[in-house]
Each structure stands twice: as C-alpha cells, then as structure tokens.
Amino acid sequence: MVTKLPTDLTLAPLDGQPRDLEEWLTTFHLASVVLDPYTNESSWLLKTAVRILEELRGSHARVNFIVTARAEDTRTFLGPLADEFLVFCDPDRSVVTAMGLTQLPAFVFIRVDAEAVAIAEGWNADEWREVAEAVAATTSWRAPTIPAPGDPGPFAGSPALG
C-alpha cells in the first residue's frame, strides 16, 4: 500500500526547527522507525530498531526515529540514542495519522516524492524485512538481516493513536 503524504506535513526534530516534509526530502528519502515511548511494545523493539537503522545509515535515506511524545519524554525514552540519530517528536500524532498507522512500533520508508511506499506495523520480521529491502532497492544498498539473533518474537503493536 502506497500512502502519499502531504508535503506540508510538519516534522519537528528533537533539536532544531520544525520543517515541512518536502524540506526533509530534498536530497534523501526517510527510513523512519515510529515509536510510542509510553508502551512496552516500542521498548521491546528499540534495540532491534537501532540495529536496523545503523545498517541502513550509509544509504541515501535519512534514518530516524519518530517518537509520539514531547521532547523531554522523547529524550528520556531514547537516552543517548537521541544524540546518535535524527529524532522527530510527534506529540499530537499528526505524522502518525498522516501515515495512516494503526499500530506502533512501525517502520516506514518514505521516498523523496513523499510517498510512503513500504510500511510495517507491530513487529513481524518478514514485514520489517520488506521495508528494509525497499530502502535497499531504492538506494542501491544492502538490506540488513531481519530477523537477527536477539530480536524478539512477533507481536502486535499498541494502538498508534494512543
């Protein structure tokens, strides 16, 4: 399923000025892991999400987290990871709504044309692999191994809209 996102959708980085989606997509695609810091499901997948994003970091996609919280809670949830990755805060869940997500955690690949061309919700290794493979195919990169030793077993996510 392809979701065309509005180019005037605002993405607010943890440290920086909010910008419209089209500004974030001028040069690179976005490979986003969307997390709800107030749920167990997102915390169960944090280590796996970091591994996946690290392996995609050199591709022509900006790897990032979108966290459904204000800056203070986002920083508390991510800890030192907040300084290692591009992080967007989505406390009103407007980005989550625009993406059409129903469960978190989620993994979303947004091309420079503002189309979310691959989306996985909850944790299903096969679905997350498909998103990673879409990133890899589009950017001529190597997809990470999913699942990998230490990854959790499959689980449904929590409601995306809280």
ZASE-190951 format. One line per 2 residues: number of its first residue (from 0); their letters; for each residue x, y, z of N, C-alpha, C. Coordinates in nm, 4 decimals. Example, Ala and Ser with C-alpha at 12.3 -4.5 7.8 and 13.67 -1.06 7.14 Angstrom:
<recs>
0	as	1.3190,-0.5690,0.7800,1.2300,-0.4500,0.7800,1.3200,-0.3300,0.7800 ~ 1.2850,-0.2250,0.7080,1.3670,-0.1060,0.7140,1.2900,0.0030,0.7870
</recs>
This chain:
<recs>
0	mv	0.0837,-0.1176,0.0000,0.0000,0.0000,0.0000,0.0884,0.1241,0.0000 ~ 0.0654,0.2154,-0.0906,0.1402,0.3399,-0.1002,0.0536,0.4515,-0.0431
2	tk	0.1112,0.5314,0.0465,0.0409,0.6440,0.1055,0.1125,0.7716,0.0650 ~ 0.0438,0.8601,-0.0045,0.1002,0.9895,-0.0422,0.0847,1.0831,0.0772
4	lp	0.1972,1.1300,0.1289,0.1937,1.2192,0.2441,0.1887,1.3646,0.1985 ~ 0.1197,1.4493,0.2739,0.1168,1.5910,0.2371,0.2559,1.6522,0.2550
6	td	0.3036,1.7223,0.1537,0.4387,1.7778,0.1611,0.4496,1.8904,0.2627 ~ 0.3353,1.9451,0.3062,0.3401,2.0490,0.4091,0.3237,1.9915,0.5500
8	lt	0.3283,1.8600,0.5626,0.3258,1.7944,0.6934,0.4503,1.8371,0.7699 ~ 0.4341,1.8838,0.8909,0.5472,1.9341,0.9688,0.6141,1.8220,1.0472
10	la	0.7475,1.8150,1.0327,0.8287,1.7229,1.1125,0.9158,1.8076,1.2035 ~ 0.9028,1.7843,1.3343,0.9741,1.8630,1.4340,1.0903,1.7825,1.4903
12	pl	1.2150,1.8197,1.4549,1.3287,1.7465,1.5101,1.3448,1.7763,1.6592 ~ 1.4015,1.6818,1.7293,1.4240,1.6961,1.8729,1.5046,1.8215,1.9022
14	dg	1.6080,1.8448,1.8244,1.6916,1.9628,1.8409,1.6936,2.0393,1.7096 ~ 1.6057,2.1359,1.6953,1.6035,2.2122,1.5723,1.4664,2.2677,1.5422
16	qp	1.4594,2.3373,1.4310,1.3349,2.3997,1.3893,1.2481,2.3030,1.3094 ~ 1.1186,2.3023,1.3362,1.0282,2.2196,1.2548,1.0323,2.2653,1.1095
18	rd	1.0203,2.1665,1.0198,1.0181,2.1941,0.8760,0.9136,2.1061,0.8109 ~ 0.8679,2.1512,0.6961,0.7736,2.0705,0.6190,0.8435,1.9466,0.5645
20	le	0.7668,1.8423,0.5448,0.8195,1.7160,0.4929,0.9000,1.7374,0.3656 ~ 0.8514,1.8216,0.2750,0.9221,1.8411,0.1483,1.0642,1.8922,0.1699
22	ew	1.0890,1.9666,0.2777,1.2245,2.0140,0.3068,1.3145,1.9003,0.3542 ~ 1.2577,1.8056,0.4265,1.3366,1.6907,0.4736,1.3665,1.5936,0.3596
24	lt	1.2891,1.6026,0.2527,1.3030,1.5091,0.1409,1.3749,1.5683,0.0199 ~ 1.4372,1.6825,0.0328,1.5001,1.7446,-0.0834,1.6150,1.6622,-0.1395
26	tf	1.6881,1.5927,-0.0553,1.8052,1.5166,-0.1000,1.7952,1.3677,-0.0703 ~ 1.7348,1.3332,0.0420,1.7329,1.1944,0.0875,1.5912,1.1468,0.1151
28	hl	1.5720,1.0170,0.0991,1.4498,0.9505,0.1431,1.4528,0.9462,0.2967 ~ 1.3420,0.9041,0.3582,1.3374,0.8844,0.5032,1.3083,0.7386,0.5351
30	as	1.3896,0.6806,0.6216,1.3644,0.5468,0.6758,1.3358,0.5681,0.8243 ~ 1.2088,0.5608,0.8604,1.1637,0.6022,0.9932,1.1106,0.4861,1.0755
32	vv	1.1588,0.4775,1.1982,1.1001,0.3865,1.2958,1.0150,0.4734,1.3875 ~ 0.8872,0.4402,1.3958,0.7919,0.5187,1.4731,0.7635,0.4458,1.6042
34	ld	0.7844,0.5181,1.7143,0.7733,0.4565,1.8465,0.6817,0.5364,1.9386 ~ 0.6165,0.4652,2.0282,0.5366,0.5259,2.1349,0.6103,0.4962,2.2654
36	py	0.6717,0.5974,2.3268,0.7536,0.5717,2.4451,0.6742,0.5314,2.5687 ~ 0.5439,0.5381,2.5610,0.4600,0.5056,2.6762,0.4089,0.3619,2.6723
38	tn	0.4619,0.2800,2.5807,0.4157,0.1424,2.5686,0.5322,0.0446,2.5778 ~ 0.5022,-0.0743,2.6242,0.6036,-0.1800,2.6290,0.6467,-0.2225,2.4893
40	es	0.5512,-0.2274,2.3964,0.5811,-0.2781,2.2628,0.6949,-0.2006,2.1961 ~ 0.6946,-0.0697,2.2083,0.8015,0.0099,2.1474,0.9345,-0.0122,2.2183
42	sw	0.9313,-0.0279,2.3498,1.0568,-0.0510,2.4222,1.1141,-0.1888,2.3908 ~ 1.0286,-0.2881,2.3659,1.0766,-0.4219,2.3321,1.1550,-0.4220,2.2015
44	ll	1.1228,-0.3287,2.1135,1.1831,-0.3303,1.9807,1.2953,-0.2285,1.9627 ~ 1.3246,-0.1505,2.0636,1.4223,-0.0425,2.0493,1.5595,-0.0926,2.0058
46	kt	1.6103,-0.1967,2.0682,1.7437,-0.2487,2.0335,1.7466,-0.2985,1.8883 ~ 1.6437,-0.3676,1.8466,1.6339,-0.4175,1.7090,1.6241,-0.3021,1.6103
48	av	1.5438,-0.2015,1.6430,1.5280,-0.0851,1.5556,1.6611,-0.0122,1.5375 ~ 1.7364,0.0017,1.6450,1.8678,0.0663,1.6364,1.9588,-0.0121,1.5425
50	ri	1.9596,-0.1424,1.5565,2.0440,-0.2263,1.4705,2.0063,-0.2080,1.3232 ~ 1.8781,-0.2099,1.2937,1.8316,-0.1960,1.1554,1.8692,-0.0592,1.0998
52	le	1.8441,0.0461,1.1754,1.8765,0.1804,1.1281,2.0267,0.1983,1.1106 ~ 2.1050,0.1422,1.2013,2.2510,0.1509,1.1887,2.2978,0.0887,1.0572
54	el	2.2400,-0.0238,1.0216,2.2806,-0.0922,0.8989,2.2348,-0.0185,0.7732 ~ 2.1346,0.0671,0.7857,2.0869,0.1455,0.6714,2.1446,0.2870,0.6694
56	rg	2.2222,0.3216,0.7706,2.2712,0.4582,0.7882,2.3476,0.5120,0.6669 ~ 2.4257,0.4320,0.5992,2.5049,0.4794,0.4867,2.4293,0.4886,0.3554
58	sh	2.3046,0.4459,0.3553,2.2247,0.4522,0.2318,2.1816,0.5963,0.2065 ~ 2.1161,0.6179,0.0947,2.0659,0.7515,0.0637,1.9269,0.7720,0.1249
60	ar	1.9147,0.7279,0.2487,1.7931,0.7509,0.3266,1.8353,0.8056,0.4624 ~ 1.7678,0.9090,0.5069,1.7938,0.9602,0.6421,1.7264,0.8642,0.7386
62	vn	1.8051,0.7922,0.8152,1.7472,0.7027,0.9152,1.7084,0.7874,1.0354 ~ 1.5932,0.7565,1.0929,1.5429,0.8409,1.2008,1.4398,0.7690,1.2852
64	fi	1.4159,0.8279,1.4007,1.3058,0.7860,1.4867,1.2011,0.8959,1.4861 ~ 1.0758,0.8555,1.4859,0.9643,0.9461,1.5097,0.9014,0.8969,1.6391
66	vt	0.9003,0.9813,1.7404,0.8535,0.9414,1.8732,0.7296,1.0226,1.9083 ~ 0.6257,0.9541,1.9517,0.4974,1.0183,1.9801,0.4973,1.0785,2.1204
68	ar	0.5855,1.1753,2.1405,0.5982,1.2407,2.2713,0.6630,1.3769,2.2538 ~ 0.6541,1.4564,2.3580,0.7255,1.5839,2.3598,0.8744,1.5572,2.3778
70	ae	0.9534,1.6606,2.3569,1.0996,1.6482,2.3587,1.1532,1.5861,2.4877 ~ 1.1051,1.6285,2.6008,1.1575,1.5778,2.7287,1.1354,1.4270,2.7425
72	dt	1.0151,1.3808,2.7137,0.9858,1.2374,2.7240,1.0590,1.1579,2.6152 ~ 1.0740,1.2173,2.4981,1.1485,1.1514,2.3900,1.2924,1.1290,2.4322
74	rt	1.3547,1.2334,2.4881,1.4934,1.2235,2.5337,1.5076,1.1198,2.6458 ~ 1.4127,1.1163,2.7355,1.4155,1.0181,2.8449,1.4059,0.8766,2.7886
76	fl	1.3151,0.8554,2.6933,1.2949,0.7219,2.6353,1.4171,0.6753,2.5568 ~ 1.4713,0.7624,2.4727,1.5828,0.7224,2.3866,1.7186,0.7291,2.4556
78	gp	1.7305,0.8091,2.5601,1.8597,0.8213,2.6281,1.9655,0.8705,2.5305 ~ 2.0847,0.8097,2.5324,2.1927,0.8558,2.4449,2.1635,0.8383,2.2963
80	la	2.0675,0.7549,2.2610,2.0308,0.7380,2.1198,1.9770,0.8685,2.0604 ~ 1.9238,0.9553,2.1460,1.8701,1.0822,2.0988,1.9783,1.1686,2.0352
82	de	2.1030,1.1454,2.0723,2.2140,1.2209,2.0152,2.2806,1.1477,1.8988 ~ 2.2443,1.0226,1.8772,2.3075,0.9418,1.7725,2.2248,0.9345,1.6442
84	fl	2.0976,0.9712,1.6525,2.0065,0.9618,1.5383,1.9307,1.0918,1.5206 ~ 1.8821,1.1120,1.3987,1.7848,1.2166,1.3752,1.6562,1.1698,1.4428
86	vf	1.5979,1.2567,1.5252,1.4779,1.2200,1.6006,1.3731,1.3285,1.5815 ~ 1.2534,1.2859,1.5452,1.1401,1.3768,1.5328,1.0430,1.3497,1.6460
88	cd	0.9827,1.4563,1.6989,0.8798,1.4434,1.8026,0.7432,1.4641,1.7383 ~ 0.6496,1.3785,1.7727,0.5143,1.3851,1.7182,0.4133,1.3710,1.8321
90	pd	0.4131,1.4684,1.9268,0.3270,1.4528,2.0448,0.1777,1.4516,2.0135 ~ 0.1360,1.5212,1.9071,-0.0066,1.5223,1.8725,-0.0425,1.4102,1.7740
92	rs	0.0586,1.3319,1.7363,0.0438,1.2165,1.6467,-0.0093,1.2551,1.5083 ~ 0.0169,1.3769,1.4661,-0.0261,1.4207,1.3337,0.0515,1.3480,1.2237
94	vv	0.1779,1.3187,1.2478,0.2573,1.2452,1.1494,0.2076,1.1008,1.1413 ~ 0.1841,1.0408,1.2576,0.1312,0.9044,1.2637,-0.0025,0.8970,1.1896
96	ta	-0.0880,0.9956,1.2100,-0.2181,0.9995,1.1434,-0.2012,1.0128,0.9925 ~ -0.1129,1.1031,0.9486,-0.0907,1.1233,0.8050,-0.0388,0.9965,0.7381
98	mg	0.0410,0.9183,0.8111,0.0942,0.7934,0.7567,-0.0109,0.6833,0.7537 ~ -0.1210,0.7032,0.8236,-0.2266,0.6031,0.8280,-0.1931,0.4850,0.9177
100	lt	-0.1042,0.5057,1.0138,-0.0634,0.3959,1.1013,-0.1718,0.3627,1.2021 ~ -0.1861,0.2338,1.2319,-0.2822,0.1893,1.3323,-0.2137,0.1238,1.4518
102	ql	-0.0874,0.0783,1.4329,-0.0133,0.0122,1.5410,0.1301,0.0646,1.5450 ~ 0.1820,0.0756,1.6668,0.3218,0.1102,1.6884,0.3856,0.0035,1.7742
104	pa	0.5102,-0.0271,1.7518,0.6064,0.0386,1.6653,0.5748,0.0139,1.5180 ~ 0.6343,0.0990,1.4347,0.6181,0.0852,1.2905,0.7499,0.1222,1.2223
106	fv	0.7669,0.0725,1.1017,0.8832,0.1025,1.0193,0.8289,0.1506,0.8863 ~ 0.8674,0.2733,0.8462,0.8092,0.3375,0.7288,0.9203,0.3895,0.6383
108	fi	0.9098,0.3604,0.5103,1.0034,0.4129,0.4116,0.9312,0.5150,0.3259 ~ 0.9799,0.6402,0.3307,0.9208,0.7496,0.2552,1.0211,0.7941,0.1492
110	rv	0.9807,0.7816,0.0235,1.0675,0.8262,-0.0858,1.0650,0.9785,-0.0974 ~ 1.1586,1.0325,-0.1765,1.1680,1.1773,-0.1936,1.0441,1.2381,-0.2583
112	da	0.9597,1.1565,-0.3184,0.8348,1.2069,-0.3764,0.7212,1.2113,-0.2739 ~ 0.7562,1.1928,-0.1455,0.6618,1.1981,-0.0322,0.5647,1.0810,-0.0301
114	ea	0.5980,0.9721,-0.0960,0.5148,0.8520,-0.0894,0.5742,0.7534,0.0097 ~ 0.4917,0.7121,0.1043,0.5305,0.6054,0.1970,0.5049,0.4749,0.1224
116	va	0.6116,0.4169,0.0679,0.5978,0.3029,-0.0224,0.6092,0.1675,0.0468 ~ 0.6554,0.1682,0.1713,0.6648,0.0424,0.2464,0.6408,0.0735,0.3929
118	ia	0.5486,-0.0007,0.4530,0.5111,0.0212,0.5928,0.4942,-0.1132,0.6614 ~ 0.5521,-0.1248,0.7807,0.5311,-0.2422,0.8662,0.4835,-0.1912,1.0017
120	eg	0.3811,-0.2545,1.0555,0.3276,-0.2139,1.1857,0.3351,-0.3299,1.2828 ~ 0.3589,-0.2981,1.4116,0.3833,-0.4026,1.5093,0.5199,-0.4613,1.4785
122	wn	0.5480,-0.5788,1.5304,0.6763,-0.6430,1.4990,0.6509,-0.7767,1.4338 ~ 0.6730,-0.7803,1.3049,0.6707,-0.9014,1.2256,0.7970,-0.8935,1.1409
124	ad	0.8931,-0.9799,1.1657,1.0236,-0.9718,1.1000,1.0120,-0.9706,0.9476 ~ 0.9225,-1.0521,0.8917,0.9073,-1.0562,0.7462,0.8632,-0.9206,0.6910
126	ew	0.7706,-0.8547,0.7600,0.7216,-0.7252,0.7137,0.8286,-0.6171,0.7288 ~ 0.9039,-0.6189,0.8379,1.0117,-0.5217,0.8561,1.1224,-0.5466,0.7528
128	re	1.1462,-0.6733,0.7190,1.2459,-0.7047,0.6152,1.2026,-0.6458,0.4822 ~ 1.0732,-0.6537,0.4503,1.0226,-0.5969,0.3248,1.0472,-0.4458,0.3183
130	va	1.0288,-0.3766,0.4292,1.0556,-0.2322,0.4321,1.2049,-0.2072,0.4116 ~ 1.2884,-0.2818,0.4826,1.4339,-0.2665,0.4683,1.4778,-0.2973,0.3255
132	ea	1.4180,-0.3978,0.2642,1.4519,-0.4317,0.1258,1.4078,-0.3221,0.0290 ~ 1.2962,-0.2552,0.0582,1.2523,-0.1428,-0.0254,1.3524,-0.0273,-0.0155
134	va	1.4003,-0.0005,0.1056,1.5035,0.1026,0.1236,1.6276,0.0638,0.0440 ~ 1.6719,-0.0603,0.0611,1.7938,-0.1082,-0.0052,1.7806,-0.1037,-0.1575
136	at	1.6678,-0.1471,-0.2094,1.6492,-0.1484,-0.3549,1.6470,-0.0065,-0.4123 ~ 1.5834,0.0842,-0.3424,1.5727,0.2217,-0.3897,1.7065,0.2947,-0.3818
138	ts	1.7859,0.2631,-0.2808,1.9107,0.3367,-0.2576,2.0354,0.2604,-0.3008 ~ 2.0169,0.1451,-0.3628,2.1308,0.0601,-0.4033,2.2194,0.0286,-0.2830
140	wr	2.1566,-0.0186,-0.1785,2.2237,-0.0509,-0.0524,2.1973,-0.1967,-0.0216 ~ 2.2568,-0.2449,0.0832,2.2376,-0.3833,0.1272,2.1390,-0.3847,0.2435
142	ap	2.0370,-0.4666,0.2328,1.9367,-0.4760,0.3389,1.9942,-0.5489,0.4595 ~ 1.9605,-0.5046,0.5798,2.0055,-0.5752,0.6993,1.9380,-0.7112,0.7121
144	ti	1.9994,-0.7979,0.7883,1.9411,-0.9279,0.8180,1.8283,-0.9093,0.9187 ~ 1.7097,-0.9522,0.8810,1.5936,-0.9438,0.9693,1.5157,-1.0735,0.9546
146	pa	1.4943,-1.1483,1.0623,1.5380,-1.1215,1.1989,1.6848,-1.1605,1.2181 ~ 1.7391,-1.1124,1.3275,1.8758,-1.1456,1.3661,1.8713,-1.2050,1.5060
148	pg	1.9768,-1.2765,1.5442,1.9800,-1.3295,1.6808,1.9565,-1.2175,1.7830 ~ 1.8724,-1.2459,1.8794,1.8413,-1.1485,1.9828,1.7165,-1.0660,1.9553
150	dp	1.6648,-1.0705,1.8310,1.5413,-0.9984,1.8012,1.4247,-1.0680,1.8723 ~ 1.3232,-0.9905,1.9115,1.2080,-1.0528,1.9789,1.1253,-1.1367,1.8825
152	gp	1.0399,-1.2188,1.9396,0.9417,-1.2917,1.8601,0.8348,-1.1948,1.8130 ~ 0.7518,-1.2347,1.7170,0.6498,-1.1445,1.6629,0.5494,-1.1023,1.7695
154	fa	0.5021,-0.9791,1.7560,0.3980,-0.9291,1.8456,0.3211,-0.8171,1.7760 ~ 0.1953,-0.8037,1.8125,0.1139,-0.6916,1.7621,0.1581,-0.5669,1.8329
156	gs	0.1399,-0.4541,1.7692,0.1750,-0.3286,1.8317,0.0644,-0.2754,1.9188 ~ 0.0893,-0.1609,1.9780,-0.0115,-0.0913,2.0551,-0.0845,0.0066,1.9632
158	pa	-0.2016,0.0540,2.0009,-0.2759,0.1473,1.9154,-0.1928,0.2715,1.8830 ~ -0.1842,0.3057,1.7560,-0.0995,0.4170,1.7115,-0.1497,0.5528,1.7568
160	lg	-0.2778,0.5665,1.7752,-0.3325,0.6956,1.8122,-0.3518,0.7103,1.9629 ~ -0.2897,0.6205,2.0392,-0.2907,0.6331,2.1851,-0.4001,0.5591,2.2537
</recs>
